[in-house]
């Protein structure tokens, strides 16, 4: 084995019939090096941790500074270089979006564009308009930010390997997150499910169509040593030199994101039982998020004669790809529930279509996604509270450093367990306390509350960079 330390190596597989997430693969890959970037740290009082003019270490002012430092420490990005029309750009390879977007030289009103390299169509010998698509502005959302631009077909190269692909030439960009980012653009790697999408809308699929790579597969390697310079993303196959374990396959539970089910979360080998007894949690008058079918009834009374608004567990027809807010009206012996949507539509749906705000699905699972664009792990508040309470890590952990903190494990369907140690899931920072004549230690778990109602797929456990480096 080339590596002497255990490094998580993530490969994501595209498949028309059964998409899956995998850890590792084979064959000869197209490798793009990734550069590690850290956002500039805010200035601390006195200029460093060695002198806190705001008072003693442990005071409210200094703790706020430490927390700010920690949050900025994890404002990190991994970027790689590509070329479009012979022009070089740095991009964030993002598993949470599906398009390639680059700021345009015609982006004149956004401050974010002025701080990055811009695509100039007049300097390209290979640019094409994207037929009728070029007439319409396209808006893309990225977390808290967004951009607007026009599609353009171009020659896109990763190293010496090139293909034709359609990208969004951005004419407007929001300040957050683009103005201070270390990347010029974003190269999306999620599944492309838009009805009007072509194979050239996805760079990954375009590479396959042009036979530049053999399979629509990519693998991300992120070293535990942030500054090692060995980080990379490979296309077509996983890089065997980075393999540190056998392949683990996980079926995708919902298309779009690289989303899969977790059967449980444990700390120190003890199951936290975060989503036990779903039949008792999903009861009448409970507010839920729910997928929905096409046809509606006006009340549960119509269930007697109307089948159009009732959906079985094995339903294979059209179902929404996003969730909406609803309320449970009644439960039934076959495990289905009557749900009233916010627009008044009433449907009888399988319990697995529903989710609670605490992150639990009707089938008892927690839905997780792997995300190369998230520098921390995020989850609904109740999941975060359950994990942090079980870990027992205090912010001022000076008195705890002699002990070994427990492991944090995620259980996949079928029983496979992925485990993180304390080095993987938290930071420890020692700070000299001049008044006490000794150092104090502060600990932060790489896990934060996700904002409620921000994801159309329902509450998710976002497994960001700490998980990918574990």
C-alpha positions as CSV (number, residue, x, y, z in Angstrom):
1,X,0.0,0.0,0.0
2,X,1.4,3.4,-1.0
3,X,-0.1,5.2,2.0
4,X,1.0,4.5,5.6
5,X,-1.9,6.4,7.1
6,X,-5.6,5.7,6.6
7,X,-7.1,8.2,4.2
8,X,-10.6,8.3,3.1
9,X,-10.7,8.1,-0.7
10,X,-14.1,8.8,-2.2
11,X,-15.3,7.8,-5.6
12,X,-18.8,8.6,-6.9
13,X,-20.3,6.5,-9.6
14,X,-22.8,7.6,-12.2
15,X,-25.1,4.8,-13.4
16,X,-28.3,5.1,-15.4
17,X,-30.0,2.3,-13.6
18,X,-28.5,2.3,-10.1
19,X,-26.3,5.2,-9.1
20,X,-24.1,4.5,-6.2
21,X,-21.4,6.0,-4.0
22,X,-18.2,4.1,-3.7
23,X,-15.0,4.3,-1.8
24,X,-12.3,3.5,-4.4
25,X,-12.0,2.0,-7.9
26,X,-9.5,0.9,-10.5
27,X,-8.1,1.5,-14.1
28,X,-6.0,4.4,-15.3
29,X,-7.4,7.7,-14.2
30,X,-7.2,11.3,-15.5
31,X,-5.8,13.1,-12.5
32,X,-6.2,16.8,-11.7
33,X,-4.1,18.1,-8.7
34,X,-6.1,20.0,-6.1
35,X,-4.6,23.0,-4.3
36,X,-5.6,23.7,-0.7
37,X,-6.6,27.3,0.2
38,X,-7.5,28.8,3.5
39,X,-9.4,32.1,3.8
40,X,-7.3,34.8,5.5
41,X,-7.7,34.7,9.3
42,X,-9.2,37.7,11.1
43,X,-6.8,39.9,13.0
44,X,-6.8,38.9,16.7
45,X,-6.4,41.5,19.4
46,X,-2.7,42.1,19.9
47,X,-2.0,40.4,16.6
48,X,-1.7,36.8,17.8
49,X,-2.8,34.2,20.3
50,X,0.1,35.2,22.5
51,X,-1.3,38.5,23.5
52,X,-5.0,39.0,24.2
53,X,-5.5,42.7,25.1
54,X,-9.2,42.1,25.5
55,X,-8.6,40.4,28.9
56,X,-7.7,37.0,30.3
57,X,-7.8,34.0,28.1
58,X,-11.3,32.5,28.7
59,X,-13.0,35.9,28.9
60,X,-16.0,36.4,26.6
61,X,-14.0,38.7,24.3
62,X,-11.2,36.3,23.8
63,X,-13.5,33.3,23.4
64,X,-15.3,35.2,20.7
65,X,-12.0,35.8,19.0
66,X,-11.0,32.1,19.3
67,X,-14.4,31.0,17.8
68,X,-14.0,33.5,15.0
69,X,-10.5,32.1,14.3
70,X,-11.8,28.5,14.3
71,X,-14.6,29.4,11.9
72,X,-12.2,31.0,9.5
73,X,-9.8,28.1,9.9
74,X,-12.4,25.9,8.3
75,X,-13.3,28.4,5.5
76,X,-11.2,26.2,3.3
77,X,-11.3,25.3,-0.4
78,X,-9.7,22.7,-2.7
79,X,-9.3,24.0,-6.2
80,X,-8.0,22.7,-9.5
81,X,-7.1,24.2,-12.9
82,X,-8.9,23.7,-16.1
83,X,-8.8,25.6,-19.4
84,X,-11.8,26.9,-21.5
85,X,-11.1,28.1,-25.0
86,X,-7.3,28.1,-24.1
87,X,-7.8,30.3,-21.0
88,X,-6.8,29.0,-17.6
89,X,-9.2,29.1,-14.6
90,X,-9.2,27.7,-11.1
91,X,-12.4,25.9,-10.2
92,X,-14.1,24.3,-7.2
93,X,-15.1,20.7,-8.0
94,X,-18.5,20.8,-6.4
95,X,-20.6,17.7,-5.7
96,X,-23.6,19.9,-4.8
97,X,-24.2,21.4,-8.2
98,X,-24.3,20.1,-11.8
99,X,-23.0,22.9,-14.1
100,X,-19.7,24.5,-15.1
101,X,-19.8,28.2,-14.5
102,X,-17.1,30.8,-15.1
103,X,-17.3,34.6,-14.8
104,X,-17.3,36.6,-18.1
105,X,-15.3,39.6,-19.2
106,X,-18.7,41.1,-19.8
107,X,-19.5,40.9,-16.0
108,X,-19.2,44.6,-15.3
109,X,-21.5,45.2,-12.4
110,X,-20.4,42.5,-9.9
111,X,-17.5,43.1,-7.5
112,X,-17.0,39.3,-7.4
113,X,-16.1,39.3,-11.1
114,X,-13.4,42.0,-10.7
115,X,-11.4,39.8,-8.3
116,X,-11.1,36.8,-10.6
117,X,-9.9,35.7,-14.0
118,X,-12.6,36.2,-16.6
119,X,-13.5,34.3,-19.7
120,X,-13.1,36.4,-22.9
121,X,-14.9,35.0,-25.9
122,X,-12.9,37.3,-28.2
123,X,-9.7,35.5,-27.2
124,X,-11.1,32.0,-28.0
125,X,-10.8,30.2,-31.4
126,X,-13.2,27.4,-30.3
127,X,-16.3,29.1,-28.8
128,X,-19.8,28.4,-30.1
129,X,-23.1,29.8,-29.1
130,X,-25.4,27.1,-27.6
131,X,-28.1,27.4,-30.2
132,X,-31.4,28.6,-28.8
133,X,-30.2,28.2,-25.2
134,X,-27.9,31.2,-25.7
135,X,-30.9,33.5,-25.9
136,X,-32.0,33.0,-22.4
137,X,-30.3,34.0,-19.1
138,X,-29.7,31.1,-16.7
139,X,-29.6,31.5,-12.9
140,X,-27.7,29.0,-10.7
141,X,-27.7,28.8,-6.9
142,X,-24.7,27.8,-4.8
143,X,-25.5,27.6,-1.1
144,X,-26.0,31.2,0.0
145,X,-24.9,32.7,-3.4
146,X,-26.1,32.7,-7.0
147,X,-25.0,33.8,-10.5
148,X,-26.7,34.6,-13.8
149,X,-25.3,34.1,-17.2
150,X,-25.7,32.6,-20.7
151,X,-24.8,29.1,-21.9
152,X,-21.8,28.8,-24.2
153,X,-20.3,25.8,-25.9
154,X,-16.5,25.6,-25.7
155,X,-13.4,23.4,-25.7
156,X,-12.8,22.4,-22.0
157,X,-9.6,20.8,-21.0
158,X,-8.5,19.1,-17.8
159,X,-4.7,18.9,-18.2
160,X,-4.1,17.6,-21.7
161,X,-7.5,15.9,-22.0
162,X,-10.1,17.9,-23.8
163,X,-13.8,17.7,-24.7
164,X,-16.6,20.0,-25.9
165,X,-18.9,21.1,-23.1
166,X,-21.5,23.8,-22.4
167,X,-20.8,26.2,-19.5
168,X,-22.5,29.2,-18.0
169,X,-20.7,32.4,-18.9
170,X,-21.6,34.4,-15.8
171,X,-22.6,38.0,-16.3
172,X,-23.7,38.6,-12.7
173,X,-22.3,37.1,-9.4
174,X,-23.3,37.6,-5.8
175,X,-20.6,38.9,-3.5
176,X,-21.1,35.9,-1.2
177,X,-19.4,33.5,-1.7
178,X,-17.7,34.5,-4.9
179,X,-15.9,37.8,-4.1
180,X,-13.5,36.4,-1.5
181,X,-13.2,32.8,-3.0
182,X,-9.9,31.4,-4.2
183,X,-11.6,29.9,-7.2
184,X,-12.7,31.6,-10.4
185,X,-15.6,29.3,-11.2
186,X,-17.4,26.1,-10.2
187,X,-17.4,22.7,-11.9
188,X,-20.5,20.8,-10.8
189,X,-20.3,17.0,-10.3
190,X,-23.8,16.1,-9.2
191,X,-26.3,14.2,-11.3
192,X,-27.8,16.2,-14.2
193,X,-31.5,15.6,-14.0
194,X,-32.9,18.6,-15.8
195,X,-35.3,17.6,-18.6
196,X,-33.6,19.9,-21.1
197,X,-30.0,18.9,-20.3
198,X,-27.7,17.4,-22.9
199,X,-24.6,15.3,-22.3
200,X,-22.5,18.4,-22.9
201,X,-24.1,20.2,-20.0
202,X,-22.1,17.9,-17.7
203,X,-18.3,18.0,-18.1
204,X,-18.1,14.5,-16.7
205,X,-20.6,13.1,-19.2
206,X,-19.0,15.1,-22.0
207,X,-15.6,13.5,-21.2
208,X,-17.3,10.1,-21.6
209,X,-19.1,11.0,-24.8
210,X,-15.8,12.1,-26.4
211,X,-14.2,8.9,-25.2
212,X,-11.7,11.0,-23.2
213,X,-12.4,8.7,-20.2
214,X,-13.9,5.3,-20.2
215,X,-16.6,5.7,-17.4
216,X,-18.5,8.5,-15.8
217,X,-16.7,8.1,-12.5
218,X,-14.7,10.5,-10.4
219,X,-12.7,10.1,-7.2
220,X,-11.6,12.7,-4.6
221,X,-8.5,12.3,-2.5
222,X,-7.9,14.7,0.4
223,X,-5.0,14.1,2.7
224,X,-5.2,14.5,6.5
225,X,-2.2,16.8,6.3
226,X,-3.8,19.9,4.8
227,X,-0.5,21.2,3.4
228,X,0.8,17.9,2.0
229,X,0.2,18.9,-1.6
230,X,-1.0,15.4,-2.5
231,X,-4.7,16.3,-2.8
232,X,-6.3,15.3,-6.2
233,X,-9.5,14.5,-8.1
234,X,-9.4,11.7,-10.7
235,X,-11.8,11.0,-13.6
236,X,-12.6,7.8,-15.3
237,X,-11.2,5.6,-12.5
238,X,-9.8,5.9,-9.0
239,X,-6.1,6.3,-8.5
240,X,-4.9,3.0,-7.0
241,X,-1.9,4.7,-5.4
242,X,-4.3,6.5,-3.1
243,X,-6.2,3.4,-2.0
244,X,-6.2,2.6,1.7
245,X,-9.2,0.2,2.0
246,X,-11.4,-2.1,0.1
247,X,-14.3,-0.7,-2.0
248,X,-17.5,0.1,-0.2
249,X,-20.6,0.6,-2.3
250,X,-23.7,2.5,-1.2
251,X,-26.8,2.9,-3.3
252,X,-28.0,6.4,-3.8
253,X,-31.3,6.9,-2.0
254,X,-32.4,9.9,-4.0
255,X,-31.2,11.2,-7.3
256,X,-29.6,14.7,-7.7
257,X,-27.2,15.0,-4.8
258,X,-24.8,12.2,-3.9
259,X,-27.3,11.2,-1.2
260,X,-27.6,7.9,0.7
261,X,-29.2,6.5,3.8
262,X,-27.6,6.1,7.2
263,X,-29.1,3.4,9.4
264,X,-27.6,4.9,12.5
265,X,-25.0,7.0,14.2
266,X,-22.9,5.8,17.2
267,X,-20.4,7.3,19.5
268,X,-17.8,5.1,21.2
269,X,-19.6,2.1,19.7
270,X,-23.0,2.9,21.3
271,X,-25.9,3.6,19.0
272,X,-27.4,7.0,19.7
273,X,-30.9,5.8,18.5
274,X,-31.6,9.1,16.9
275,X,-34.5,7.9,14.7
276,X,-36.1,5.0,16.6
277,X,-39.7,4.0,16.3
278,X,-40.8,6.1,13.3
279,X,-44.3,4.7,13.6
280,X,-44.6,6.6,16.9
281,X,-43.1,9.8,15.6
282,X,-45.2,10.2,12.4
283,X,-48.7,10.7,13.9
284,X,-51.7,12.9,13.3
285,X,-51.1,16.7,13.5
286,X,-47.3,16.4,13.2
287,X,-45.7,18.9,10.8
288,X,-43.6,17.2,8.1
289,X,-41.8,17.7,4.9
290,X,-43.1,15.4,2.2
291,X,-42.7,14.3,-1.4
292,X,-45.9,14.4,-3.4
293,X,-47.5,12.8,-6.5
294,X,-49.5,14.5,-9.3
295,X,-53.1,14.0,-8.2
296,X,-54.9,15.5,-5.2
297,X,-58.0,14.9,-3.1
298,X,-59.8,17.6,-1.1
299,X,-60.2,15.5,2.1
300,X,-59.5,12.0,3.5
301,X,-63.2,11.2,2.9
302,X,-62.4,10.9,-0.8
303,X,-60.0,8.0,-0.2
304,X,-63.1,5.7,-0.1
305,X,-63.8,6.2,-3.8
306,X,-60.7,7.9,-5.2
307,X,-57.5,6.0,-6.0
308,X,-55.9,8.9,-7.9
309,X,-54.6,10.6,-4.8
310,X,-53.3,7.5,-3.1
311,X,-49.7,6.2,-3.5
312,X,-48.4,2.8,-2.6
313,X,-45.0,1.8,-1.2
314,X,-44.0,0.4,-4.6
315,X,-45.3,3.3,-6.6
316,X,-43.1,3.8,-9.7
317,X,-44.8,6.7,-11.4
318,X,-44.1,10.5,-11.2
319,X,-43.1,11.7,-7.7
320,X,-41.7,15.2,-6.9
321,X,-38.0,15.5,-6.7
322,X,-38.3,18.0,-3.9
323,X,-40.1,18.1,-0.6
324,X,-42.8,20.6,0.6
325,X,-44.3,21.3,4.0
326,X,-47.3,19.4,5.1
327,X,-49.3,18.1,8.1
328,X,-50.2,14.5,8.9
329,X,-54.0,14.1,9.0
330,X,-54.2,10.3,9.8
331,X,-52.3,7.1,9.8
332,X,-53.3,3.7,8.3
333,X,-52.6,0.1,9.2
334,X,-50.6,-0.4,6.0
335,X,-48.0,2.1,7.0
336,X,-49.3,4.9,4.8
337,X,-50.3,8.4,6.0
338,X,-52.8,11.0,5.0
339,X,-50.9,14.3,4.4
340,X,-52.3,17.7,3.7
341,X,-49.9,19.9,1.8
342,X,-49.6,23.7,2.3
343,X,-51.7,24.3,-0.8
344,X,-54.6,22.2,0.6
345,X,-53.9,19.1,-1.5
346,X,-54.5,15.8,0.4
347,X,-52.8,12.6,-0.5
348,X,-52.2,9.1,1.1
349,X,-48.5,8.5,0.8
350,X,-45.9,5.9,2.1
351,X,-44.2,6.9,5.3
352,X,-40.8,6.8,3.6
353,X,-41.9,9.9,1.6
354,X,-41.9,12.0,4.8
355,X,-39.3,13.6,7.0
356,X,-39.3,15.4,10.3
357,X,-37.4,18.6,11.1
358,X,-35.0,16.5,13.3
359,X,-33.6,14.8,10.2
360,X,-35.5,11.5,10.6
361,X,-37.2,10.0,7.6
362,X,-40.3,7.9,7.8
363,X,-38.4,4.7,7.2
364,X,-36.2,5.4,10.2
365,X,-33.1,6.5,8.2
366,X,-31.0,9.7,8.3
367,X,-30.3,11.0,4.8
368,X,-26.7,12.0,4.2
369,X,-24.8,13.6,1.3
370,X,-21.1,13.9,0.6
371,X,-20.2,17.4,-0.3
372,X,-16.8,18.7,-1.5
373,X,-18.0,22.2,-1.2
374,X,-18.7,22.1,2.6
375,X,-15.7,22.8,4.9
376,X,-17.5,21.4,7.9
377,X,-20.1,18.7,8.6
378,X,-23.7,19.9,9.1
379,X,-26.9,18.3,10.4
380,X,-30.3,19.2,11.9
381,X,-30.0,20.6,15.4
382,X,-31.2,17.5,17.2
383,X,-28.7,15.3,15.5
384,X,-25.9,17.7,16.3
385,X,-27.0,18.0,19.9
386,X,-27.2,14.2,20.3
387,X,-23.7,13.7,18.8
388,X,-22.0,16.5,20.7
389,X,-23.6,15.5,24.0
390,X,-22.4,11.9,23.5
391,X,-18.9,13.0,22.5
392,X,-18.7,15.0,25.7
393,X,-16.2,17.6,24.2
394,X,-16.2,20.9,26.1
395,X,-15.1,24.1,24.5
396,X,-12.6,24.7,27.2
397,X,-11.2,21.2,27.2
398,X,-8.0,21.8,29.2
399,X,-9.1,19.3,31.9
400,X,-10.0,16.7,29.3
401,X,-6.8,16.4,27.3
402,X,-5.6,13.4,29.3
403,X,-8.5,11.4,28.1
404,X,-9.2,9.7,24.8
405,X,-12.4,11.0,23.2
406,X,-14.7,8.4,21.7
407,X,-15.0,7.5,18.0
408,X,-17.9,8.8,15.8
409,X,-19.3,6.2,13.5
410,X,-21.9,6.2,10.7
411,X,-23.7,2.9,9.9
412,X,-24.6,2.2,6.3
413,X,-27.4,-0.1,5.1
414,X,-26.2,-3.6,5.4
415,X,-24.1,-2.9,8.5
416,X,-20.9,-1.4,7.1
417,X,-19.6,1.2,9.6
418,X,-17.5,4.3,8.7
419,X,-15.6,5.5,11.7
420,X,-13.9,8.9,12.5
421,X,-11.4,9.4,15.4
422,X,-11.1,12.5,17.5
423,X,-8.3,13.7,15.1
424,X,-10.9,13.5,12.3
425,X,-13.9,15.2,13.9
426,X,-12.4,18.0,16.0
427,X,-9.7,20.7,16.4
428,X,-7.6,21.3,19.5
429,X,-6.0,24.7,20.0
430,X,-3.6,25.5,22.8
431,X,-3.4,29.2,23.9
432,X,-1.0,30.6,26.4
433,X,-2.6,32.3,29.4
434,X,-0.1,34.8,30.6
435,X,-2.1,35.6,33.8
436,X,-2.3,32.0,34.9
437,X,1.3,31.1,33.7
438,X,0.1,28.1,31.7
439,X,-1.7,27.2,28.5
440,X,-5.4,26.6,28.1
441,X,-6.8,24.2,25.5
442,X,-9.9,24.7,23.4
443,X,-11.7,22.1,21.4
444,X,-14.2,22.4,18.6
445,X,-16.1,19.6,16.9
446,X,-16.3,19.9,13.1
447,X,-20.1,19.8,13.2
448,X,-22.6,22.6,13.1
449,X,-26.4,23.0,12.9
450,X,-27.8,23.3,9.4
451,X,-30.3,26.0,8.7
452,X,-33.9,24.7,8.8
453,X,-35.9,24.6,5.6
454,X,-33.0,25.5,3.4
455,X,-32.8,22.3,1.4
456,X,-35.5,21.1,-0.9
457,X,-34.5,17.5,-0.4
458,X,-35.5,17.7,3.3
459,X,-33.2,17.7,6.3
460,X,-29.8,16.3,5.5
461,X,-26.6,15.2,7.3
462,X,-23.9,17.0,5.2
463,X,-20.6,15.1,5.2
464,X,-18.1,17.8,4.2
465,X,-14.4,17.9,4.1
466,X,-13.6,16.5,7.6
467,X,-15.5,13.3,6.6
468,X,-13.7,13.2,3.2
469,X,-10.3,13.5,4.9
470,X,-11.0,11.0,7.6
